[in-house]
């Protein structure tokens, strides 16, 4: 698995903020970089994979840790 480049703490943020903040953070990262997103919004389970599919980024993993989710997103070109 690729090394995590940056972490976005989106805990406490509700839809659509976790995805909007992930999009903004990914724009400033180089191609191939990996962003770890922490979220506890129930909608993120659907929103983050959908965002990755639409934007062309690779969702490397989607896990839960207690009450929050952890997403690893690899930036595409």
C-alpha angles and dihedrals in degrees: 000000000000121000116260110253100186141356127225114201104206094161111143093019120119131213126325096015099077091055094041092051091046090052091051093047093047091053090065094046126088122251111278094025117136122228120197111208122196113199138162099185108117090218091060089077087070100025100055097051090044091050091050092050093048095044095042096242121139118246100213096182144351116200140157127231110188108301097351139065129233120209127186112203124185114207117236126205 
